[in-house]
Amino acid sequence: MNAENWDWEAKKKQVTDLEAKQSTFSRIDELTVSPDGEKIAAPVQVEGGFTAFVNDEVWPEPAELLWHLRFLPDGRLFALTRIDDEWTVTMDGKPWDERFEYAWLPKVSGNGKSLGVLYKRDDQYGVAIEGKPWENGFLTIRDYCLSPDGSRAAATVQMEALAEADIFGFARGTWSVAVDGVAWNKIFINAWSPVFNDDGSKVAAEIRSAMFEYSIAVNGDVWPRKFGCVWAPLFRPGNGSALAPVKDAGQWVPAENGSPIWEGRFNQVWHLVFSPDGKKIAAVVSPEFGRWTIAVDGVSWKKTWGDMVERPIFSPDGSRVAAVVKNNDRWSIAVDGAVWAADFDMMWNPVFSPCGKHVIAKAEKNGKYCAVLDGKSGRGYEKLWEPLFSPDGKFILLKYVEGGVYYRQVVPVGEMPG
């Protein structure tokens, strides 16, 4: 997503009239917008099936079914489509050559250049990246991930079939992790949440090695310590060591290569996130039963919330942290432990400006959607996509529907409320 090359001139641009399309198509489904805001698309029903419109153009070849229409970070538009009673991916109107009994759960690589899907074919399951399926299939497939560069895929797979009520076979284990279609040589009772390290040379996953023993495996090697439970792992940027929240002696703490790294313990630890420079770790924590907050390097915010705290988000320089919070069924944003005064019916993830001074987020209130900058909300729209800052931090990109028309508008930060 090379935002430097987008149009950042402060102006309002009408992209397309959506109301006019109501008379053209008998059915219009979920709208989706390109990252730069220059295009809007949706699945539509036409004679002969379903296709997609993109601004004022239409994909020429309809499919029997079409859904999950989305733009990739590089601007390509894809959808899951059924053609001749088989499933595939259609990219910018052109279907992949490969066909499957079913295809689902699209994921995009970290660099935004590769698309993967899970598939079923000939009663075997696997992963396809950019239209290329694994050479080997498996009995069942569960979680999967792509390497940051999009060249590799890893998934949790079932290695052995279980007869009905075969509790002894279950206890011996039937699950493993497959990387590029080749399974590890170890089998576990369960395996979840695979993840690659930065260069794609390592894969870590949650594993259950015994009825009440959980740990993390890296390239098939299990941490020497076992725990009462673990959550999804991640790798430390740079050195490739694996971390995960673990339940140790009845409380939760992040562990690195099997050893706890924070002195403080919590009732729960979720969603470990590294700062951009890899020097800090933030997480959602529960310091007491029924209360949630954010901890950075083991030090939790003083304020807590009763309903929910979402995944922490660092500023580009790593000095600040923001998160979506919910209390008494009302949503807001907390930044460095201080919550915005305004609350909303729904809130989306916060976005920091490049300098880290400002925070903006999409919110819903009374059936309208608005952009909220530093706690102050702007005007409401029929529809609004998440706002973005320009690379220099001077402008904000708004993508919205007003009066049945889709607009792309660039606004100077000083002209937004905040």
N, C-alpha and C positions, 0 to 999 in steps of 0.2 A: 504494500500500500504506500505508494510514493506520493504523499500528500503535497510535497513541495511543488509538484507539477499541476495541481488542481487550480481552478480559477478562484482566486481569493479577492477579486475586486468586490467592493462593498456594493451589492445591488440585489434586487429581487427579480428572479427569473421564473416565468411560467413555463413549466416543462410539458405538461399535457393536461387536457380537460378530461377528467375521469367520468363526469356525469354524461358526457357525450358518448362514452363507450357503453353505457347501459343499454342504449338502443341498438348497438352493434352486436353485442354478445348476449346470449340467453342466460349466462351465468358467469360471474366474476368472483374468484376466490381471493385468498389472502394476498394483499399487496406487499411487495418487497422493493427496497430501494438500494441502489448501488452505493458503495462507500463514499464516492465523491458527490453523490446527490444528483448527478446528471441524468440518471435513468430510473424509471419506475416500471415495474413489471408485475404481472399476476397471471395465474392459470385461468384460462377461459374455456367455456364450452362452445364448440362450433359444430357444424355439420360434419359427422364422421368421427367425433370424439372430443379430445381436449388438446389444447395447445397453450401458448403463452404470448401475451403482447408485451412488447418492450417499447415504451413511449408510444410512437404511432406506427410501429411495425409489428408484424405477427410472425411467429415461427411458421414456416410453410407446411410442414408435415404434421398432421394431428396424430396423437397417440390414443390408445383406448382409455388410459388413465394417466393423469399427470398430477404430482403433488410434491411438496417440500421444494418449492421454487425459491432459490436463494442466489445471491451474488457472492462470488469469492472475493477476497481482498484485492486480487489483481483485476477485478472488473468482469470476469467471466460469469455467465449466468447458467445455472444447472438446475435440473429437476430429476426426480425419480419418475420413470415412465414405464408403462406396460405397452408392449408392441407385440402383436401376434401371440398374445397370452403368455408372454415372458417379460421379465423385468430387466431394466438396464438404467443407465444414466444418460440423459440427453444434455449436452453441453453446447450452449449458444445455438440451439436448434438442431445439432447433429448428434444422433445417438452413438454410444459406444458400440463397437462391433460385437463385444461379448454380451450374451444373454443368460439370464438366470431364472430359476424357479421363483426366487424372490430376492430382492435387494433392499436393504434398509440401513438406518443409522449412518448417514453421511458425516464425515469428519474432515476438517481441513488441517493441513500441516502447519506448524508454527511459522514457517516462512510464507504461508498463504499461497503456495504455488501448486500443491498437490491435493487431490480429493480422493478419499477412500470410502468404501462402503463394505458392510457385511453382506454376504450372499449365501444362498442355498442353491446347490445344483447337484443333481443325481444323488439326493439324500445326503450330501456332504456339505460342510460349512467352511467358509474361508473369508479372506479379505481380498478385495480388488483395489488397486491403486491406479488411478488414471486409466481405467479400463483393463488393466492386466491383473488377472486373478492368480492366487497361489497355485503352485503345481500340486500341492497336497491338500486334501480336505480332511475334515474331522467330524466326529459324531454330533457334536454340539459346540456352539461358540457363544461366548458371553461378552465380556468387555474387550475393547481393543483400543489401540492408540497408533499414531503415526510418529515416526522420528521427526525431529524439528525440520530437517531438509526435505521431508516427504518421500524419501527413497525407500523406507522400510516400514513394516507394520508388525506389531506384536498383539497377541490376543490370548485370552484364557480359553482353553479348549478341553473338551472331555475326551479322554484317551481310551476308556473302556466302557462298554455297555453294562448297565446294571439290570438284573432281573427285578421284577416287581417285588418289593419288600425285602430286597437283599441287603439287610442291615450290616452284615459282615463285609460284603464288598464295598459298601459305602464307607465303612470305618477304615478299610485299607487304603481308600483314596482312588479317584478316577480322573482328577483334574490336573492340568499342567499349563504351561505357557508355551505358545508357539511363536517363533520369530521368523518372519518370511516363510511361513509354512513348515518350519522344522521345529519340533517340540523339544523342550528340555528333557533330559534323561531322568528326571525326578517327577513323581506323582504325589499329589496332595489330596486331602479330603475336599478342600475348596481352594480356589485362587481367584483374586479380583484385582481390578485397577492397575493394569500394567502401565508403565511409563518409561520412556527413553531418557537417557542423559543427553547432554548438549550435542555431542558428536555422533550419537546414535550407536555407540559401541556397547552400551550396557542397557539392560532392561531390568527394572525392579517391579515387584508385585506383592500384594498382600497374600499370605498363604495361611492355611489352617492345617497343621501337621498332625494334630491329635484332637480328640473330641473337645478339649478345653485348652488347647495350646495354639497360639497364633504368633506369626512372626513376619519378617520380610525376606524375600529371596531375591538375589541379584545374579542374573545370568545362571540361575539354577542353584546357587549356593545360598543356604539359609543362614541368617544371623545365628550366632551361637546361643543367644538368649531367646527364650520363649516368653510370651506375655498372655495376659488374660483376654486381650483383644488388641487389634491394631486398625488404623485407618489408612487411607491411600498414601503411598509413598511419593516422594519427589527427590530429585538429585540436587545437591549443592552445585551452583554454577562454578565452573572452573576445575575443581578437584574430583568431581564425579562420585563423592560419597553419598550414600542414600540416607534419607531421613523419613520419619513417619511418626504420627502421634501413636503412643502405646499406652496401654493400661497396665500399670506396674504397682503392685501392692494396693490395689483398689482405687488408685487415682491415676490421672492422665498427665502425660508429659511428652514433649518431643524427644525422640531418640535418634542418634546418628550412628550408623553402623552397629546398632544394638545397644548403645550406651546413652542414658538420659543426658541432655545437654542443658536443661534449665534446673535451677535449684528449686523453684516453686512448682507445686503440683496443683492440679485443678480437678473439678468434678468431670470435666470434659474438655478435650482439645480437638478442634477441627480446622481444616483448610489452612495448612501451612503455606505461607507465601514468602518468597525471598524478595528483598529490595532489588532494584535494577542492578546495583553493583555487587549483589550477592553477600553483603556484609551484615544485613539485618534479617531477622525472621519475625513475621507477624502471624498471628493465628486467632481464630475465634475460640474463646475459652469461657468456661462456666466456673466462676470463683465460688459460687454457692448454689444450692439447688434452686432451679427455676429462674436463674439470672444469668445474663450473657453479656459479654463485652469483648474487647480486643486486647491482646497482650503483644508487646513488641520486645523481643529478646527476654521474655519471661516476666516483664513488668506490665501489669494490666492497667488499663484505664480505670479511673476511680468510678466513673458512672457506669451503671449496668442497665440492661433492658430485659423486660419479662417475656416478650413474645419471640423475638428473633434478632440475630445479628448475622449479616451476610459476610461473604468472603472479603478480607481486607484488601485494599488497593493502595499501593505506594505512589507517592509523587515521583516524577522522573528522577529527581536527585536523591530519593530515598529518605528525605528528612521529615516527610509528613505521611500520615495514613488516614484514609477515609473508608467508610463502610455504610451500607444501607442498614438501618435499624428499624425495629418495629416494637411498639409498646402500646398496650390497650387498643390493639387493632388499628393503630395509626402509624404511617410510615414516614421516615425522614432520613436525613444523612447526618452522620457524626464524623467530625474531622478532628483528629488528635484528642479525642475524648469529649469534645464539646459538640452538642447536638444543635442543629438548626432549630430556630424557634417555630418555623412553619412546619405543619404536618400535612400529610396527603393520604388519599385513598390507596395509592400505589406509588412505588418509587423504583427507578431503575438504577443501575450501577453508576457511581460518580466517576467523573473524568477530570483529572487535574490539567491545568494549563502547563505548557512546557516549563515555565519558571516555577511552578508549584504554588503560586500565590492564590490562584483562583480555583474553584471547584464548580462544575456544572453537572446537572443531571436532568433526565426526563422524569416527569411526575404526572400523575392523574388526579384530578379533583373535580367532583360533581360532573363526571362524564366528559370533561375536556382534558386535553393534554397540554402541558406547558414545559418550558425550559426554566430551571431554577438555578440561578447563579449566586453562589455564596449565600444561599438561604432566602433569596428574594425571587419570587416567581414572575415570569413574564405573562403575556397574553395567552389565552387558551385557544387550541386548535382542534379541529375534528380528528385529525391524526397527526402524530409527530414521531419522528425517528430520533434516536439518541443524538444530541448535539455534540459537535466536535470543535476543538480549538485549531486554529491555523498553526503551522510549524513555528512561526515566530511569536505566537501567543497574542497577536493583536486583534484577531477576528474570530468570530464564532460562526460555524456553518449550521443553519437550520434547514431541515427537510420536513415539509408539512403539507397537509391537505386543508384547504380553506375554501368553502363554497363549492365543493366538488371539483376543485382544481388543485393539482400538485405543483408546489412551488419549491424552488431552491433559493435560499436567501443567505447572503453573507452580511453579518452585522459587526461593526466595531465593538470590542468588548465594552468600551465606555458608554455605548448606547443601549446595552442590555441592563436590566435591573440588577443591582448587586452592590 
